[in-house]
Amino acid sequence: MDDPPEPADPDPRAASPRARLRRLARRAAVDVAPLRVSRDFRLLWTGLLISEAGYQFTLVATFVQVTQLTGSPAAVGAVGLVGLAGLLLGTLVGGTFIDRYDRRTVLVWSQVAFMVATAALLAGALMERPPLALIYGAVALIATVAAVDGPTRSAMTPRLVGRALLPAALVLNQVIWNGTGLVGPALAGIVIDRLGLAWAYGVDLVTYVAMLAAAARIRPLPPEPGTEARSGWEAVREGFRYLRGRRVLQATFLIDVVAMVFGMPRALFPILADVQFHRGPAVVGLLFSAPAVGALLGALTAGWVGKVRHQGRAVVWAVAVWGVGITAFGLVGENLWLGLAFLALAGAADVISAVFRGTILQLTVPDVLRGRLSAINILVVTGGPRLGDLEAGLVAAAFTPQVSVVSGGILCVVGAFALARLVPAFWRYHAGEPA
């Protein structure tokens, strides 16, 4: 007697609405496969989660401390200036170390340098009146090391998880940055208010131990066999020469500059809280937090990004949505909650853009150059918002804050599609192609 026929697979269209909803949720949820399959990535991710949360305490504490010492907006602004100088130095020099030496070793020593700088800040907080130069020097050192630490981890990731899981790994990193950026400053404010600055620096110092331990436990990651990075300024020039000949890669940097220079209104948040929403300082915190909320939600529901093949087009649309969100935020009038919703939309779009831009960079650049190009990317990502602060303030001074926000958002949308037209290879870019 013949075996009875196996039952046919159920028609997906016949599934219940609840089953379809569950299936959709599984596809959208963040993909944690890199954490399951790669022990080393799991170690680094856990260490980064803890240390990045701690860094938020120092970030807030330095601004508070300089304000308490000087009461001068210019002195507080100088914190960002010395940080930018350190970032530039680290970008120009640090990338060569990443490509020339074992990346695990570079990462370990980066954590040691972070701990030295944070210990100096802790010592200053225990003084009755610490010299301002001590704080500025520590901030500059932290920024310099950050320009090495971040690109080191970025350059390591493709070798830890493989090409197929790289987008998912980048999404998981975005979860950390946006989650800690949302929760960390609030906790830091509570600690500083109730326990003092020294406790904030102490928390950060302790959390670096987690990243140091994680870095020490991963396998060595020396330069790949058959590759040898140049040293000194020749290595720096080699990185820029490589970038000069890659139009798609250039476009991934330029489109982020467009988004951050024209569409970053954060410098105006204190003014908008007063003149547009007629609220107090608490609303300033909400305005700063709203993009981080959207970015975190975007990262947690970005399980689909690994299936996208037209990655250049995805970046353009994500940056355009960022610009639309910023424009709409400037047009909401006194409706605070609608404004927060549009800022959250912009934040969600920004995290999607960051994931695809990072994927293009990490998968197309040879390993021997990946550290230097990652360092340039860090400079763009962190330097762009600082230029955006300047642009927003100048336009607001010349016209009004609302004009600054709306015009910046519109220019962001126009700039994104103009770049796509000027660099058609970027619009057509397909995952896996050379950039």
Contacts in CASP RR format, 6 or more apart in sequence:
PFRMAT RR
TARGET T0000
AUTHOR 0000-0000-0000
METHOD contacts of the structure
MODEL  1
MDDPPEPADPDPRAASPRARLRRLARRAAVDVAPLRVSRDFRLLWTGLLI
SEAGYQFTLVATFVQVTQLTGSPAAVGAVGLVGLAGLLLGTLVGGTFIDR
YDRRTVLVWSQVAFMVATAALLAGALMERPPLALIYGAVALIATVAAVDG
PTRSAMTPRLVGRALLPAALVLNQVIWNGTGLVGPALAGIVIDRLGLAWA
YGVDLVTYVAMLAAAARIRPLPPEPGTEARSGWEAVREGFRYLRGRRVLQ
ATFLIDVVAMVFGMPRALFPILADVQFHRGPAVVGLLFSAPAVGALLGAL
TAGWVGKVRHQGRAVVWAVAVWGVGITAFGLVGENLWLGLAFLALAGAAD
VISAVFRGTILQLTVPDVLRGRLSAINILVVTGGPRLGDLEAGLVAAAFT
PQVSVVSGGILCVVGAFALARLVPAFWRYHAGEPA
12 20 0 8 1.000
15 23 0 8 1.000
27 303 0 8 1.000
27 304 0 8 1.000
28 301 0 8 1.000
28 302 0 8 1.000
28 303 0 8 1.000
28 304 0 8 1.000
29 300 0 8 1.000
29 301 0 8 1.000
29 303 0 8 1.000
30 168 0 8 1.000
30 171 0 8 1.000
30 172 0 8 1.000
30 175 0 8 1.000
30 299 0 8 1.000
30 300 0 8 1.000
30 301 0 8 1.000
30 302 0 8 1.000
30 303 0 8 1.000
31 165 0 8 1.000
31 168 0 8 1.000
31 171 0 8 1.000
31 172 0 8 1.000
31 303 0 8 1.000
31 306 0 8 1.000
32 168 0 8 1.000
32 172 0 8 1.000
33 165 0 8 1.000
33 168 0 8 1.000
34 41 0 8 1.000
34 42 0 8 1.000
34 45 0 8 1.000
34 160 0 8 1.000
34 161 0 8 1.000
34 165 0 8 1.000
34 168 0 8 1.000
34 169 0 8 1.000
34 172 0 8 1.000
35 41 0 8 1.000
35 42 0 8 1.000
35 45 0 8 1.000
35 172 0 8 1.000
36 42 0 8 1.000
37 161 0 8 1.000
37 165 0 8 1.000
38 160 0 8 1.000
38 161 0 8 1.000
38 165 0 8 1.000
40 160 0 8 1.000
40 218 0 8 1.000
40 219 0 8 1.000
41 157 0 8 1.000
41 160 0 8 1.000
41 161 0 8 1.000
41 169 0 8 1.000
43 214 0 8 1.000
43 217 0 8 1.000
43 218 0 8 1.000
44 153 0 8 1.000
44 156 0 8 1.000
44 160 0 8 1.000
44 214 0 8 1.000
44 215 0 8 1.000
44 218 0 8 1.000
45 172 0 8 1.000
45 173 0 8 1.000
45 176 0 8 1.000
46 210 0 8 1.000
46 214 0 8 1.000
47 210 0 8 1.000
47 211 0 8 1.000
47 213 0 8 1.000
47 214 0 8 1.000
48 153 0 8 1.000
48 173 0 8 1.000
48 176 0 8 1.000
48 211 0 8 1.000
48 214 0 8 1.000
49 176 0 8 1.000
49 180 0 8 1.000
50 207 0 8 1.000
50 210 0 8 1.000
50 211 0 8 1.000
51 111 0 8 1.000
51 114 0 8 1.000
51 207 0 8 1.000
51 208 0 8 1.000
51 210 0 8 1.000
51 211 0 8 1.000
52 176 0 8 1.000
52 177 0 8 1.000
52 180 0 8 1.000
52 181 0 8 1.000
53 180 0 8 1.000
53 183 0 8 1.000
53 184 0 8 1.000
53 207 0 8 1.000
54 180 0 8 1.000
54 184 0 8 1.000
54 203 0 8 1.000
54 204 0 8 1.000
54 207 0 8 1.000
55 180 0 8 1.000
55 204 0 8 1.000
55 207 0 8 1.000
56 180 0 8 1.000
56 181 0 8 1.000
56 183 0 8 1.000
56 184 0 8 1.000
56 185 0 8 1.000
56 187 0 8 1.000
56 188 0 8 1.000
57 184 0 8 1.000
57 187 0 8 1.000
57 188 0 8 1.000
57 191 0 8 1.000
57 200 0 8 1.000
57 201 0 8 1.000
57 202 0 8 1.000
57 203 0 8 1.000
57 204 0 8 1.000
58 118 0 8 1.000
58 121 0 8 1.000
58 142 0 8 1.000
58 200 0 8 1.000
58 201 0 8 1.000
58 204 0 8 1.000
59 185 0 8 1.000
59 188 0 8 1.000
60 184 0 8 1.000
60 185 0 8 1.000
60 188 0 8 1.000
60 189 0 8 1.000
60 192 0 8 1.000
60 200 0 8 1.000
61 121 0 8 1.000
61 125 0 8 1.000
61 188 0 8 1.000
61 192 0 8 1.000
61 197 0 8 1.000
61 200 0 8 1.000
61 201 0 8 1.000
62 79 0 8 1.000
62 121 0 8 1.000
62 135 0 8 1.000
62 138 0 8 1.000
62 139 0 8 1.000
63 76 0 8 1.000
63 79 0 8 1.000
64 189 0 8 1.000
64 192 0 8 1.000
64 197 0 8 1.000
65 125 0 8 1.000
65 130 0 8 1.000
65 135 0 8 1.000
65 197 0 8 1.000
66 75 0 8 1.000
66 76 0 8 1.000
66 78 0 8 1.000
66 79 0 8 1.000
66 132 0 8 1.000
66 135 0 8 1.000
67 76 0 8 1.000
69 75 0 8 1.000
69 129 0 8 1.000
69 130 0 8 1.000
69 132 0 8 1.000
69 135 0 8 1.000
70 76 0 8 1.000
70 132 0 8 1.000
75 132 0 8 1.000
78 136 0 8 1.000
79 135 0 8 1.000
79 136 0 8 1.000
79 139 0 8 1.000
80 139 0 8 1.000
80 386 0 8 1.000
82 136 0 8 1.000
82 137 0 8 1.000
82 139 0 8 1.000
82 140 0 8 1.000
82 143 0 8 1.000
83 139 0 8 1.000
83 140 0 8 1.000
83 142 0 8 1.000
83 143 0 8 1.000
84 143 0 8 1.000
84 383 0 8 1.000
84 386 0 8 1.000
85 140 0 8 1.000
85 143 0 8 1.000
86 140 0 8 1.000
86 141 0 8 1.000
86 143 0 8 1.000
86 144 0 8 1.000
86 147 0 8 1.000
87 143 0 8 1.000
87 144 0 8 1.000
87 146 0 8 1.000
87 147 0 8 1.000
87 378 0 8 1.000
87 379 0 8 1.000
87 382 0 8 1.000
87 383 0 8 1.000
88 147 0 8 1.000
88 379 0 8 1.000
89 144 0 8 1.000
89 147 0 8 1.000
90 143 0 8 1.000
90 144 0 8 1.000
90 145 0 8 1.000
90 147 0 8 1.000
90 148 0 8 1.000
90 375 0 8 1.000
91 147 0 8 1.000
91 375 0 8 1.000
91 376 0 8 1.000
91 378 0 8 1.000
91 379 0 8 1.000
92 236 0 8 1.000
92 375 0 8 1.000
93 236 0 8 1.000
94 147 0 8 1.000
94 148 0 8 1.000
94 151 0 8 1.000
94 375 0 8 1.000
95 148 0 8 1.000
95 151 0 8 1.000
95 235 0 8 1.000
95 236 0 8 1.000
95 371 0 8 1.000
95 372 0 8 1.000
95 374 0 8 1.000
95 375 0 8 1.000
96 229 0 8 1.000
96 230 0 8 1.000
96 231 0 8 1.000
96 232 0 8 1.000
96 235 0 8 1.000
96 236 0 8 1.000
96 372 0 8 1.000
97 106 0 8 1.000
97 148 0 8 1.000
98 106 0 8 1.000
98 148 0 8 1.000
98 151 0 8 1.000
98 152 0 8 1.000
98 155 0 8 1.000
98 370 0 8 1.000
98 371 0 8 1.000
98 372 0 8 1.000
98 374 0 8 1.000
98 375 0 8 1.000
99 155 0 8 1.000
99 223 0 8 1.000
99 229 0 8 1.000
99 235 0 8 1.000
99 368 0 8 1.000
99 369 0 8 1.000
99 370 0 8 1.000
99 371 0 8 1.000
99 372 0 8 1.000
100 223 0 8 1.000
100 229 0 8 1.000
100 231 0 8 1.000
100 235 0 8 1.000
101 222 0 8 1.000
101 223 0 8 1.000
102 220 0 8 1.000
102 221 0 8 1.000
102 222 0 8 1.000
102 223 0 8 1.000
103 152 0 8 1.000
103 155 0 8 1.000
103 156 0 8 1.000
103 221 0 8 1.000
103 222 0 8 1.000
104 156 0 8 1.000
104 215 0 8 1.000
104 216 0 8 1.000
104 218 0 8 1.000
104 219 0 8 1.000
104 220 0 8 1.000
104 221 0 8 1.000
105 220 0 8 1.000
106 148 0 8 1.000
106 152 0 8 1.000
107 149 0 8 1.000
107 152 0 8 1.000
107 153 0 8 1.000
107 156 0 8 1.000
107 215 0 8 1.000
108 212 0 8 1.000
108 215 0 8 1.000
108 216 0 8 1.000
110 145 0 8 1.000
110 148 0 8 1.000
110 149 0 8 1.000
110 152 0 8 1.000
111 149 0 8 1.000
111 208 0 8 1.000
111 211 0 8 1.000
111 212 0 8 1.000
111 215 0 8 1.000
112 212 0 8 1.000
113 141 0 8 1.000
113 145 0 8 1.000
114 142 0 8 1.000
114 145 0 8 1.000
114 149 0 8 1.000
114 208 0 8 1.000
115 205 0 8 1.000
115 208 0 8 1.000
115 209 0 8 1.000
115 212 0 8 1.000
116 141 0 8 1.000
117 137 0 8 1.000
117 138 0 8 1.000
117 139 0 8 1.000
117 141 0 8 1.000
117 142 0 8 1.000
117 145 0 8 1.000
118 138 0 8 1.000
118 142 0 8 1.000
118 201 0 8 1.000
118 202 0 8 1.000
118 204 0 8 1.000
118 205 0 8 1.000
118 208 0 8 1.000
119 205 0 8 1.000
120 134 0 8 1.000
120 137 0 8 1.000
120 138 0 8 1.000
120 141 0 8 1.000
121 134 0 8 1.000
121 135 0 8 1.000
121 138 0 8 1.000
121 201 0 8 1.000
122 198 0 8 1.000
122 201 0 8 1.000
122 202 0 8 1.000
122 205 0 8 1.000
123 130 0 8 1.000
123 134 0 8 1.000
124 130 0 8 1.000
124 134 0 8 1.000
124 135 0 8 1.000
125 196 0 8 1.000
125 197 0 8 1.000
125 198 0 8 1.000
125 200 0 8 1.000
125 201 0 8 1.000
126 198 0 8 1.000
146 378 0 8 1.000
147 375 0 8 1.000
147 378 0 8 1.000
147 379 0 8 1.000
148 375 0 8 1.000
150 374 0 8 1.000
150 378 0 8 1.000
151 371 0 8 1.000
151 372 0 8 1.000
151 374 0 8 1.000
151 375 0 8 1.000
151 377 0 8 1.000
151 378 0 8 1.000
152 371 0 8 1.000
152 374 0 8 1.000
153 173 0 8 1.000
154 358 0 8 1.000
154 361 0 8 1.000
154 362 0 8 1.000
154 370 0 8 1.000
154 371 0 8 1.000
154 374 0 8 1.000
154 377 0 8 1.000
154 378 0 8 1.000
155 362 0 8 1.000
155 367 0 8 1.000
155 370 0 8 1.000
155 371 0 8 1.000
155 374 0 8 1.000
156 221 0 8 1.000
157 166 0 8 1.000
157 169 0 8 1.000
157 170 0 8 1.000
157 173 0 8 1.000
157 362 0 8 1.000
158 166 0 8 1.000
158 362 0 8 1.000
158 363 0 8 1.000
158 367 0 8 1.000
158 370 0 8 1.000
159 221 0 8 1.000
159 367 0 8 1.000
160 169 0 8 1.000
160 218 0 8 1.000
161 168 0 8 1.000
161 169 0 8 1.000
163 363 0 8 1.000
166 359 0 8 1.000
166 362 0 8 1.000
166 363 0 8 1.000
167 305 0 8 1.000
167 306 0 8 1.000
167 355 0 8 1.000
167 356 0 8 1.000
167 359 0 8 1.000
168 303 0 8 1.000
168 305 0 8 1.000
168 306 0 8 1.000
170 354 0 8 1.000
170 355 0 8 1.000
170 358 0 8 1.000
170 359 0 8 1.000
170 362 0 8 1.000
171 299 0 8 1.000
171 302 0 8 1.000
171 303 0 8 1.000
171 305 0 8 1.000
171 355 0 8 1.000
172 299 0 8 1.000
174 295 0 8 1.000
174 299 0 8 1.000
174 302 0 8 1.000
174 351 0 8 1.000
174 354 0 8 1.000
174 355 0 8 1.000
175 296 0 8 1.000
175 299 0 8 1.000
175 300 0 8 1.000
178 292 0 8 1.000
178 294 0 8 1.000
178 295 0 8 1.000
178 296 0 8 1.000
178 299 0 8 1.000
178 351 0 8 1.000
179 292 0 8 1.000
179 296 0 8 1.000
181 292 0 8 1.000
182 289 0 8 1.000
182 292 0 8 1.000
182 293 0 8 1.000
182 296 0 8 1.000
185 288 0 8 1.000
188 200 0 8 1.000
189 200 0 8 1.000
191 199 0 8 1.000
191 200 0 8 1.000
191 203 0 8 1.000
192 199 0 8 1.000
192 200 0 8 1.000
223 229 0 8 1.000
223 367 0 8 1.000
223 368 0 8 1.000
224 367 0 8 1.000
224 368 0 8 1.000
227 366 0 8 1.000
227 367 0 8 1.000
227 368 0 8 1.000
228 368 0 8 1.000
229 235 0 8 1.000
229 238 0 8 1.000
229 368 0 8 1.000
229 369 0 8 1.000
230 238 0 8 1.000
235 372 0 8 1.000
236 372 0 8 1.000
238 369 0 8 1.000
238 372 0 8 1.000
239 369 0 8 1.000
239 372 0 8 1.000
239 373 0 8 1.000
239 376 0 8 1.000
240 376 0 8 1.000
242 365 0 8 1.000
242 369 0 8 1.000
242 372 0 8 1.000
242 373 0 8 1.000
243 249 0 8 1.000
243 250 0 8 1.000
243 253 0 8 1.000
243 373 0 8 1.000
243 376 0 8 1.000
244 250 0 8 1.000
246 364 0 8 1.000
246 435 0 8 1.000
247 423 0 8 1.000
247 425 0 8 1.000
247 426 0 8 1.000
248 312 0 8 1.000
248 360 0 8 1.000
248 364 0 8 1.000
248 423 0 8 1.000
248 425 0 8 1.000
248 426 0 8 1.000
248 429 0 8 1.000
248 435 0 8 1.000
249 360 0 8 1.000
249 361 0 8 1.000
249 364 0 8 1.000
249 365 0 8 1.000
249 373 0 8 1.000
249 435 0 8 1.000
250 423 0 8 1.000
251 312 0 8 1.000
251 419 0 8 1.000
251 423 0 8 1.000
251 425 0 8 1.000
251 426 0 8 1.000
252 315 0 8 1.000
252 357 0 8 1.000
252 358 0 8 1.000
252 360 0 8 1.000
252 361 0 8 1.000
252 426 0 8 1.000
252 435 0 8 1.000
253 376 0 8 1.000
253 377 0 8 1.000
253 380 0 8 1.000
254 419 0 8 1.000
255 315 0 8 1.000
255 316 0 8 1.000
255 319 0 8 1.000
255 353 0 8 1.000
255 357 0 8 1.000
255 415 0 8 1.000
255 416 0 8 1.000
255 419 0 8 1.000
255 426 0 8 1.000
256 319 0 8 1.000
256 353 0 8 1.000
256 357 0 8 1.000
256 380 0 8 1.000
256 381 0 8 1.000
256 384 0 8 1.000
257 380 0 8 1.000
257 384 0 8 1.000
257 387 0 8 1.000
258 319 0 8 1.000
258 411 0 8 1.000
258 412 0 8 1.000
258 415 0 8 1.000
258 416 0 8 1.000
258 419 0 8 1.000
259 319 0 8 1.000
259 322 0 8 1.000
259 323 0 8 1.000
259 350 0 8 1.000
259 353 0 8 1.000
259 412 0 8 1.000
259 416 0 8 1.000
260 381 0 8 1.000
260 383 0 8 1.000
260 384 0 8 1.000
260 385 0 8 1.000
260 387 0 8 1.000
260 388 0 8 1.000
261 384 0 8 1.000
261 387 0 8 1.000
261 388 0 8 1.000
261 391 0 8 1.000
262 388 0 8 1.000
262 391 0 8 1.000
262 408 0 8 1.000
262 409 0 8 1.000
262 411 0 8 1.000
262 412 0 8 1.000
262 415 0 8 1.000
263 322 0 8 1.000
263 323 0 8 1.000
263 326 0 8 1.000
263 388 0 8 1.000
263 392 0 8 1.000
263 405 0 8 1.000
263 408 0 8 1.000
263 409 0 8 1.000
263 411 0 8 1.000
263 412 0 8 1.000
264 384 0 8 1.000
264 385 0 8 1.000
264 388 0 8 1.000
264 389 0 8 1.000
264 391 0 8 1.000
264 392 0 8 1.000
265 272 0 8 1.000
265 326 0 8 1.000
265 329 0 8 1.000
265 330 0 8 1.000
265 392 0 8 1.000
265 404 0 8 1.000
265 405 0 8 1.000
265 408 0 8 1.000
266 287 0 8 1.000
266 288 0 8 1.000
266 385 0 8 1.000
266 389 0 8 1.000
266 392 0 8 1.000
267 388 0 8 1.000
267 389 0 8 1.000
267 390 0 8 1.000
267 392 0 8 1.000
267 393 0 8 1.000
268 392 0 8 1.000
268 393 0 8 1.000
268 396 0 8 1.000
268 401 0 8 1.000
268 404 0 8 1.000
268 405 0 8 1.000
269 284 0 8 1.000
269 285 0 8 1.000
269 287 0 8 1.000
269 288 0 8 1.000
270 281 0 8 1.000
270 284 0 8 1.000
271 396 0 8 1.000
271 401 0 8 1.000
272 287 0 8 1.000
272 401 0 8 1.000
272 402 0 8 1.000
272 405 0 8 1.000
273 279 0 8 1.000
273 280 0 8 1.000
273 281 0 8 1.000
273 283 0 8 1.000
273 284 0 8 1.000
273 287 0 8 1.000
274 280 0 8 1.000
275 401 0 8 1.000
276 330 0 8 1.000
276 333 0 8 1.000
276 334 0 8 1.000
276 401 0 8 1.000
276 402 0 8 1.000
277 283 0 8 1.000
277 334 0 8 1.000
277 336 0 8 1.000
278 334 0 8 1.000
279 336 0 8 1.000
283 336 0 8 1.000
286 336 0 8 1.000
286 340 0 8 1.000
287 340 0 8 1.000
287 343 0 8 1.000
290 339 0 8 1.000
290 340 0 8 1.000
290 341 0 8 1.000
290 343 0 8 1.000
290 344 0 8 1.000
290 347 0 8 1.000
291 343 0 8 1.000
291 344 0 8 1.000
291 346 0 8 1.000
291 347 0 8 1.000
291 350 0 8 1.000
292 347 0 8 1.000
293 344 0 8 1.000
294 343 0 8 1.000
294 344 0 8 1.000
294 345 0 8 1.000
294 347 0 8 1.000
294 348 0 8 1.000
294 351 0 8 1.000
295 347 0 8 1.000
295 348 0 8 1.000
295 350 0 8 1.000
295 351 0 8 1.000
296 351 0 8 1.000
297 344 0 8 1.000
297 348 0 8 1.000
298 347 0 8 1.000
298 348 0 8 1.000
298 351 0 8 1.000
298 352 0 8 1.000
299 351 0 8 1.000
299 355 0 8 1.000
302 351 0 8 1.000
302 352 0 8 1.000
302 355 0 8 1.000
305 314 0 8 1.000
305 352 0 8 1.000
305 355 0 8 1.000
305 356 0 8 1.000
308 314 0 8 1.000
308 356 0 8 1.000
308 431 0 8 1.000
309 430 0 8 1.000
309 431 0 8 1.000
310 428 0 8 1.000
310 429 0 8 1.000
310 430 0 8 1.000
310 431 0 8 1.000
311 356 0 8 1.000
311 359 0 8 1.000
311 360 0 8 1.000
311 429 0 8 1.000
311 430 0 8 1.000
311 431 0 8 1.000
312 356 0 8 1.000
312 360 0 8 1.000
312 426 0 8 1.000
312 427 0 8 1.000
312 428 0 8 1.000
312 429 0 8 1.000
313 420 0 8 1.000
313 427 0 8 1.000
313 428 0 8 1.000
313 429 0 8 1.000
314 352 0 8 1.000
314 356 0 8 1.000
315 353 0 8 1.000
315 356 0 8 1.000
315 357 0 8 1.000
315 360 0 8 1.000
315 426 0 8 1.000
316 416 0 8 1.000
316 417 0 8 1.000
316 419 0 8 1.000
316 420 0 8 1.000
316 426 0 8 1.000
316 427 0 8 1.000
318 349 0 8 1.000
318 350 0 8 1.000
318 352 0 8 1.000
318 353 0 8 1.000
318 356 0 8 1.000
319 349 0 8 1.000
319 353 0 8 1.000
319 412 0 8 1.000
319 416 0 8 1.000
320 412 0 8 1.000
320 413 0 8 1.000
320 416 0 8 1.000
320 417 0 8 1.000
321 345 0 8 1.000
321 346 0 8 1.000
321 349 0 8 1.000
322 346 0 8 1.000
322 347 0 8 1.000
322 349 0 8 1.000
322 350 0 8 1.000
322 353 0 8 1.000
322 412 0 8 1.000
323 346 0 8 1.000
323 349 0 8 1.000
323 408 0 8 1.000
323 409 0 8 1.000
323 410 0 8 1.000
323 412 0 8 1.000
323 413 0 8 1.000
323 416 0 8 1.000
324 345 0 8 1.000
324 346 0 8 1.000
324 409 0 8 1.000
324 413 0 8 1.000
325 342 0 8 1.000
325 343 0 8 1.000
325 345 0 8 1.000
325 346 0 8 1.000
325 349 0 8 1.000
325 409 0 8 1.000
326 342 0 8 1.000
326 343 0 8 1.000
326 346 0 8 1.000
326 405 0 8 1.000
326 408 0 8 1.000
326 409 0 8 1.000
326 412 0 8 1.000
327 405 0 8 1.000
327 406 0 8 1.000
327 408 0 8 1.000
327 409 0 8 1.000
327 410 0 8 1.000
327 412 0 8 1.000
327 413 0 8 1.000
328 339 0 8 1.000
328 342 0 8 1.000
328 345 0 8 1.000
329 339 0 8 1.000
329 342 0 8 1.000
329 343 0 8 1.000
329 346 0 8 1.000
329 405 0 8 1.000
330 339 0 8 1.000
330 342 0 8 1.000
330 402 0 8 1.000
330 405 0 8 1.000
330 406 0 8 1.000
331 402 0 8 1.000
331 406 0 8 1.000
332 338 0 8 1.000
332 339 0 8 1.000
332 342 0 8 1.000
333 402 0 8 1.000
354 381 0 8 1.000
357 377 0 8 1.000
358 377 0 8 1.000
359 431 0 8 1.000
360 429 0 8 1.000
360 435 0 8 1.000
361 373 0 8 1.000
361 374 0 8 1.000
361 377 0 8 1.000
361 435 0 8 1.000
362 370 0 8 1.000
362 374 0 8 1.000
363 431 0 8 1.000
363 432 0 8 1.000
364 432 0 8 1.000
364 433 0 8 1.000
364 434 0 8 1.000
364 435 0 8 1.000
365 373 0 8 1.000
365 435 0 8 1.000
391 408 0 8 1.000
392 404 0 8 1.000
392 405 0 8 1.000
392 408 0 8 1.000
393 404 0 8 1.000
395 403 0 8 1.000
395 404 0 8 1.000
395 407 0 8 1.000
395 408 0 8 1.000
396 403 0 8 1.000
396 404 0 8 1.000
399 407 0 8 1.000
419 426 0 8 1.000
420 426 0 8 1.000
420 427 0 8 1.000
421 427 0 8 1.000
429 435 0 8 1.000
END
